[in-house]
Amino acid sequence: MTSGFALHEIVLDAEGKPCDYRFIDVNPAFEAITGLARADTVGRCVRELLPNIEPHWIERYGAVALTGDGQQFDDFSSDLDRQYRVTVYRPEPQQFAVIVDDITALRRHEESLRQAATVFEQTRDGVAITDASARIIAVNRAFSKITGYSSEEVVGRNTSLLKSGHHDAAFYAAMWSQLTGKGFWEGEVCNRRKNGEHYPQWLTISAVLNERNEIERYIGVFTDISRIRNAEAHAEFIAYHDALTRLPNRSLLNIRYQHALDRARRHDHKLALLILDLDLFRNINDSLGHEFGDRLLVAITERFKSRLRDEDTLARLHGDEFAVLMEDVEVSADAAVVARDLLKALEAPFRIGSAEDIYIGASIGISISPDDGCDPALLMRNADTAVNLAKAQGRKTFCFYTESLTTLALERMRLESSLRKAIELEHLVLHYQPLIEARTGAVIGSEALVRWPDPEQGMIAPMRFIPVAEDCGLIAPLGAWVLLTACRQMKAWLDAGRPLRTIAVNVSPRQFFLQDVPELVRQTLADTGLDARFLELEITEGILIEHGERAVAILKRLRELGVRLSIDDFGTGYSSLSYLKRFPIDKLKIDRSFVRDITSDANAAEIASTIIAMARSLQLSVLAEGVETPAQLAFLERHGCEYYQGYFFCRPVAAAQFPESCPVTSP
């Protein structure tokens, strides 16, 4: 008899019919399972002792045994719901033996594996199995379909090849911390397909432990949620945008206004809201149809967008009404400039299909926050009121909510237009104010000051047109012209034998960063032939403080050219020794406001004397501007000021009248 892993073994007498087969021998396993003792079994009929045995078993096994060849079968017992592996052989003539192994558990395990393999391959979720080091061991078909990578391309590689770069190191550190600590992590991840496309997925990672409770595998299951996110984005876009023009709608405009208002309050800036109502647009819809009107609205939108900054919000409120939200508005006239540009954008005819040229205008109303209100609804109402004012004035124009602002904006625009013409036609001139050396009383140089003698308005003060030039971008060509003209005049004086040492030229803060000033100076000196040591550039304290290292780099380039640098209006800003040490400055100019009150205000006198002492300690020259009285001059001389300029000596004059000496005059 055999033993070992056999469930039970029996030897039967094969003489006679199968139903008469008798037991010759059984093993202990048979006794244990059936409860029949060997002594009570041997010699008895199989059917008598085992009436429920499958009839075909005995017949089939007996027939096989009689052939003389041993065979093996897998059979199923319907009564016991179990599977068996049966081995039949012929130990002796007229005998056959049956060894029966219970393989139910094995078959169920194999079925479970088949089912798992089917699920692994057929599931629509991507599945990746990795080792403990995150190297991929296996992936399913959905993984390849979603990522674009075949199994051969990823097996053996680290899962990092799927990273999009969207998440930082902290994100992955938190993921792995939870995985190693809790054995599970799930969340949304942005990963990368083989073609480089980024996409969102919902990822679940589970850790698989071995018998030592160590992580042996990771199983990652993920779903591509691109469609969900795209649907959400589309729904959000529809909620906050106009379907025709794809511009922000009123809801999004209000949201952006609130954010812009918070920023404006922090930085002490203004906001402007422009409402644009297309003039007589209803006539176009009535005559050419709404489809044509829609196409025209899209074309108008594109023109408006081309005239606005990226930070401005263009919105369609409804029908033929648009809105523009402007941030970082320094002066109200900035909104007028934009309104004018938007009106100009409509001047050219529109060509839609085969229709004739279409001309259309607009009326624009402007309200300013916080001047005209901070609540978006109130600001909108005020802008609507201004639109009605524009329509009442004949359409194709703009109006502010307040009449005074409209007047101021129009005046500023006229001034800008006149200034452009004045620059083009060279109507501007330079006057020169002498610089006096305290020790000798001699005229040692001059400061170049731009003047605008307008044929209609007369002499226009620099305080009126310089800010306009800075705001509209004219300061760069204006500054370049002043520098060139001043250097030419200084070269002419030197060639004529005038004993001058300095020509001082102001550099506007806007000009300082709007163009390459060191290159402009280098080219100007080369064109005029003026030695750099005669040129002094005057800058304000704000340039140094607000722009730090960027200003330092520019100043160093200027010093390398050989020009000298001075701080104009010193004392009105920070006036700190710490920042003065950082910059390559040659001279400080005491602001005229301190000089004016130097004999009547103890604070002004203290500031002036402190500036002089500060300059000495830093080995800088010091000049007082705006000297107008003998008492002011006496104070400055007493405290050791080195240079002066002001009406007490000489007013700014044209080059032809520039004096060789300056006798003291009455103010």
DAZI-V636447 format. One line per field, one symbol per residue. ss: DSSP state (A for helix, B for strand, O for the rest). phi: phi as a letter, one per 40 degrees, with the letter a starting at -180 (. if undefined). Layout:
# DAZI-V636447
ss: ???
phi: ???
This chain:
# DAZI-V636447
ss: OOOOOOOBBBBBBOOOOAAAOBBBBBOAAAAAAAOOOAAAAOOOBAAAAOOOOOAAAAAAAAAAAAAOOOBBBBBBBOOOOBBBBBBBBOOOOOBBBBBBBBOAAAAAAAAAAAAAAAAAAAOOOBBBBBBOOOBBBBBOAAAAAAAOOOAAAAOOOBAAAABOOOOOAAAAAAAAAAAAAAOBBBBBBBBBOOOOOBBBBBBBBBBBBOOOOOBBBBBBBBBBOAAAAAAAAAAAAAAABOOOOOOBOAAAAAAAAAAAAAAAAAAOOBBBBBBBBBOOAAAAAAAAOAAAAAAAAAAAAAAAAAOOOOOOBBBBBBOOBBBBBBBBBOOOAAAAAAAAAAAAAOOOOBOOOOOOOBOOOBBBBBBBBOOOOOOAAAAAAAAAAAAAAAAAOOOOOBBBOOAAAAAAAAAAAAAAAAAAAAAAOOOBBBBBBBBBBOOOOOBBBBBBBBBBBBOOOBBBOAAAAAAAAAAAOOAAAAAAAAAAAAAAAAAAAAAOOOOOOBBBBBOOAAAAAAOOAAAAAAAAAAAAOOOAAABBBBBBAAAAAAAAAAAAAAAAAAAAAOOBBBBBBBOOOOOOAAAAOOOOOOBBBBOAAAAAOOOOOAAAAAAAAAAAAAAAAOOOBBBBBOOOOAAAAAAAAAOOOOBBBOOOOOOOBOAAAOOOOOOOOOO
phi: .cagcccabbbbcccgcdcbdbccabccccccccgbccccbdgccccccbccccdcdccccccccccgbcabbbbbbcccfbbbbbbbabcadgbabbbbbcbdcccccccccccccccdccccccbbbbcccgccbabbccdccccgcccccbcgbcccccccgcbccccccccccccccbgaaaicbcbbcccgccacbcbbbbcbccccgbcbabbbbbbcbdcccccccccccccbbccccgcdccccdcccccccccccccbfbbbbbbbbbccfcccccccbgcccccccccccdcccccbbccccbcbbcafbbbabbbbfccbccdccccdccccccccccbbbgcccdbbababbbbbbbcdbhbcdccccccccdcccccccchgfabaccbcccccccccccccccccdcccccfccbbbbbcbbcccbgccbiabcbcbbccdccgcccdccccccccccgcccccccccccccccccccccccgccbbabcbcbcdccdbcbccdcccdccccccgccdcccbbbbccddcccbfcccdccccccccchcbbbbcfchcbcfbccccccbcbbabbcccccccbccbbcccccccccccccccccfbcbbbbgcbbccccccccccgccbbaiccbaccbcdcbcccabcdbcc
